[in-house]
Amino acid sequence: MEKHVEEQAEAKNSTGYFYLLGAFFGALTAGFVKESILAAVIGAIVGLVFAGFFVGNLLKGRAHDR
């Protein structure tokens, strides 16, 4: 019987998209709520923190779903 060789699809690292979306929408939300540039910067930082929590804890061990 022949050996079955299964080609692995290249694994895409999609965690960067979560960080980008978190920063963008965090800045957008805070900028609209407080109507200042400083609030948008702080919102982007908070968005990055939440994206890091999401990627680090909630997506851990679910590589087959992405």
C-alpha positions in Angstrom: 0.0 0.0 0.0 1.3 3.4 -0.8 2.2 5.9 1.8 -0.4 8.6 2.0 1.3 12.0 2.0 -1.0 14.8 2.9 0.2 18.3 1.9 -0.1 20.7 4.7 -1.7 24.0 3.8 0.4 27.0 4.7 -0.7 28.2 8.2 -1.7 31.8 8.0 -0.9 34.0 11.0 -4.1 35.9 11.4 -3.5 37.3 14.9 -2.2 40.6 13.4 -5.7 41.3 12.0 -7.2 41.1 15.5 -4.7 43.6 16.8 -5.4 45.9 13.9 -9.1 45.7 14.3 -8.9 46.2 18.0 -6.8 49.3 17.7 -8.9 50.8 14.9 -12.3 50.3 16.4 -11.0 51.2 19.9 -9.7 54.5 18.5 -12.8 55.1 16.5 -15.2 54.5 19.4 -13.2 56.6 21.9 -12.7 59.4 19.4 -16.4 59.7 18.8 -17.4 59.5 22.4 -14.9 62.0 23.8 -14.3 64.0 20.6 -10.5 64.4 21.1 -7.3 63.0 19.6 -6.0 62.0 23.0 -9.1 59.9 23.7 -8.6 58.2 20.3 -5.0 57.3 21.2 -6.1 55.9 24.6 -8.9 54.0 22.9 -6.4 52.5 20.4 -4.3 51.3 23.4 -7.3 49.9 25.2 -8.4 48.2 21.9 -4.9 46.6 21.6 -5.2 45.3 25.2 -8.5 43.7 24.6 -7.3 42.2 21.3 -4.3 40.8 23.1 -6.6 39.2 25.7 -8.8 37.8 22.9 -5.9 36.3 21.0 -4.0 35.1 24.1 -6.9 33.5 26.0 -9.9 32.9 23.8 -8.2 31.8 20.6 -5.5 29.6 22.3 -5.6 26.1 20.9 -8.1 26.8 18.2 -5.8 26.9 15.2 -8.0 24.6 13.2 -10.9 27.1 13.3 -9.0 29.9 11.6 
